[in-house]
Amino acid sequence: MDYGGGEYLVPCGKDKYISKNELLLHLKTYNIYYEGQNLQLRHREEEGELIVEGLLNISWGLRRPIRLQMQDDNQRIRPPPSSSSWHSGCNLGAHGSVLKPSTLPDIQVTDADATPNTEAPRSAAAPKSQPEETPQLMRTRSDVGVRHRGSARTPSEQRRIRRHRFSINGHFYNHKTSVFTPAYGSVTNVRINSTMTTPQVLKLLLNKFKIENSAEEFALYIVHTSGEKQKLRASDYPLIARILQGPCEQVSKVFLMEKDQVEEVTYDVAQYIKFEMPILRSFIQKLEEEEDREVKKLMHKYSILRLMIEQRLEEISEGPTAM
């Protein structure tokens, strides 16, 4: 890979830029870390614009169940329009918007005991393999009724159906488990590029697994081992943010979380999260003592000013009587 470059700036968010050379240096470090793995990133230039592309690992950090779409198992996922498309098995419009099916097809149900525990083979445009095995999902059964077809499917038909649908760590769509919570911290990935913003990445991820929930319910967070949590804004580019954070996921990870369930934690606050309660109480005691000292200083200062003002007022009031 050629990591030389020009001097122009690359956008990494609203009113935020980084020089091309600096980004390429971060990218070189990133690829050295993942040498020989499918998480290495590629870069190219189109009309003078630097574009980085590849897989982004995203950890599940959901606290509430998600809903899988109730669609026909026989409905095939359309392949990408060209070999240069970076949307893994997703049917997207020209501007990155998700195309919805025009009609609600009939539902076919695969029995739970026929569902495998490993991820099914993917389409040609999908990544070949996951970088590491992830734990199985904790599932929450829904109250949706089950509708069985008259005749059972053959094993070959079941394999053909599963071949056109992604699983979430081995969890395939099933009426009985269409509402469930992915195991916290389990990892998935999506193939994206550096021009895709946070909302586009969210839609791509939800569409990949046929999740019915709206992308507006979720947000992407960069979570550090120190406890710092940084929310990616709508104008941010998640792939560039990952590159700038560094490749090591033992230091920081990208999490998918609910917007209303997570608060951002700044670096200053995160410094104190890991301390034990006795140490935190000692910090509070020191701060209270410092606060008391500052209060006494201010009270002394303004007491002196008050005496000076009162003395001056007395002098002014005695002046006319003396005359």
N, C-alpha and C positions, 0 to 999 in steps of 0.2 A: 504493500500500500504506500502511496505517496502522501506524506504528511506535510509537504511544503505548501505554502499558500500566500495569498495576497494580504493587503492591509485593511480591507474593508471590514465593517462591523456586521455581526450576525445577531438578529433579534432573539432574545430569550424570554421576552415578556413585555408587558406594557411599559414603555419608556425605559426598558432595560436592554443593554446591548453588550456583546463581548466580541473582541477582535477575532478574526478568523484564525490567526496564528495560535492564539491562546486556546481556542476551542479545539484545534487540531492536536495540540499538545495533550490536552485532557483526553481526547479520543485515543491517542496513541497509548497512553497509560492504561486506559480502559481495555483496549484490545490485547495488550500484553498480559493483563490480569486474566482474561478469558481465552488465552491462546489455546487453540485446539478444541474449543467448545462452540456450540451454535449460538452463544450469546455475544459473539464478536459482532461489531457493527461495521457497516460499509459506508463510504461517502462518495459522492459524485457532485458534479456541478451542472446545472441546467440554466442557461441564459445568464451566467455569471453568479447564480445563487448556489451556495453550498447546501447540500441536502445529505443528512445522515439518516441511515435506515437500518432496521434490524429488530430483534426481539426485545421487549421490555417486560421484565418480571414484575408482577403485581400480586401482592399478598391480600388474601381476604381478611377483612377486619370488621365484618358485619355483626351486629348484635341482634338484629331482627331477621325473621325468615324472609326469603325472596320467593317470587312466584315465577315458575317456568311457563312459557306460552303454551296454550292449548291448541296446537296445530296438528295437521295430519302428519303422521310418521312417514307416509310415503312421499311427502312433498320434498323434492330435491332442492338442495341449495345451489343457486346458479354460480358457475365459476366466475372468477374475476374477468373483466373485459379484456385484459391483456396480461402478458407474462410479467410486466413491470409493476403490476398492481401489488400493493402491500397489505391488502385486506384479506385476512385468512378466512376463506370460506364465507365471506359476508357479502350480501347483496346491497351495495351502496350506490347512491346516485352520483351524478357528475360532480356535485359540490360536497360530497362526503355525507349526505343525508341518508338515513336508513329508509329503504323502500319497504313499505308494508304490503302484505298480501291483500288483494282486492276483496277476497271473500273468505269467510271462516269455514275451513274444510272440516270434514267429518273426522272424529277422533278415533284413533286406533290405539289399543292398550297392549303393552307387552307385560306379561306377568313378572312380578318382582323377582321370582327365583330364576328367571331366565336372563336377568340383567347381569352382565359381567362386572367385575370389580376393577378392570383395567380400562384405560382409555382406548377408544376404538381407533382404527386406522383413519387417517385424515385424507382430505382431498389433495390434489397436486400442488395447490397454492399454499397449503398449510405447512407449518413447520414440521420437520420430520420426527422430532422427538422432544420430550421435555428434558431439561437439564438435570433434573433430579426427581426421585419419587416423592409424592406428597401423600399425606395421610388421608384416610377415607373421611367422608363427610358425616357430621352429625345431622340426622334427618328429623324433620318434624312432619308428621303425617297430617294431611289436610282432610277437610270434610267433603271434598269433591266426590261425587258418586262415580262408581266404576261401571263402564259399559263394555261388555264383552261381545266380541264378534262371534258369528255362528260357527266358523271353522278356525282351527288353530293354524298358525303359520309354521312353515317348515324352517329348520335351522338356517338354510341358505337365505330365505326371505328375511329372517331376523337379522342376519349379518348384513344384508344389503341395506336394510333400514338404518341400522346403527352406523353404517359407514358414512352416512350423510348428516350425522348430527354429532356435535362435540359433547363430551362429558365434562363435568366439573369434578376432577379427582375421582373418576370412576362412577359418578352419579349421572345416569342417563334419565331423560324425561320419562316419567311414569305417572299416571293419574293418581296412584296411591301416595306418591311422594312428590307431588308437583309443588308443594310448599315446604321449604326446608332451609336450614341455615348452614352455609359452608363452614367447615372447621376453621376456627380462628388461626390465622398465621399460615394456612396452606397456600401454596403458590401456584399461580397460573401465568400465562404470558400472552401477549398480543404482538403482532408484527406491525410496526408503525414507522413513521419517519419524522424528521425534526420540524416539518412544517405543520404538523397536526397539533391543534390546541387541546386543552384539557377536556372540553365537552366532546370533541370528536373522538378522543381516546375512550371516554366513558361509553359513548354510543357504540363504538366498535366492540368493546368488551362485552356489553350487554347483548348485542346482536350475535356475537360469537356463540354464546351459550343459550340464546333464545330466552333471555330473562324478560319478563313482562313489565317489571317495574320501570318507572320513568327514570331517565338519566338525571333529572333534576333532584332526585332524592339522595344522590350520592355525590361524593367528592373524593379527590385523590389527595393523600397526605404523604409527606416525607417524614417518616418517624425514625428518630435517632435512638440509639441504645441509651443515651443520656436521659431520655424522656422528652426531648424537644420534639414538638409536632408542628410542622409547617404545611399549611394548606396551599395547594396549587391553585392559582387564580384562573379564571376563564381565559385570560389572555396569555397564560404561561404555556410553554411547550414541554411536556413531560419528559421526552427523550433527552432534550438538552439539559433539563434539570437533573436527570439521573447521571448524565455524563459529568456535570459540574460537581455533583456530590461525591463522585468517585464510584468505582465498581464494587467495592466490598459491601456485601449485604449484612455483614456482622456489625457494621458501623451505622448504616442507614438503609431503610427499605421504603418502597412505594406501597402504600396501603389503599385499598378501596374501603371507604367507611361512609356511614350515614352522615349527612350534613348536620342534622339536629342532635346527634349523639356525641359529637366530639368537639372539644374546644382546643384552639391552638395553644401551645405551650412555648413561650419564648426561651431563648438560650439562658437568659438571666434567671428565670424561674426554674428551668430544668436542672441548674446546678445544685439546687437544694432538694430535689425529689428523692435522691438516693440515700440521703442521710437518715439516721435513726432518730426517733422522737426525742430522746434526751439531748442530742446535739442540736436539733431544731429548737428545743425549748431554751437552750443556752444562747442561741442566736437571738431569739426573741427577747430574752432578758437583757442582753447587751444593747439591743436596739432601744428598748424601753429606758434603760439608764442613759443612753445618749440623748434620747428625746427629752428626758427630764432636765438634763444639763442645758440643752438648747432653750427649753422653756424658761428656766431660771435666768439665763443670760438675757433673753428678750424682755422678761419682766423687769429686771434690774435696769436695762437700757431705757425702757419707756417710763420707769419710775423717775429716773433722773431727768428725762425730758419734761415730764409733768411738773416736777418741782421748779425747773427753770421757767416754764411757761407761767406758772402761778406766781413766781417771784416777779416776773416782768409785768404781769397784770397788776400786781400790787403797786409797783413803781409808777405805772401809768395812772392808776386811780389816785395816788397821793400827789401827783404833779399839780393839778388844777387847784386843790385845796391849799397847797403851799403858797400859791400865788395870791 
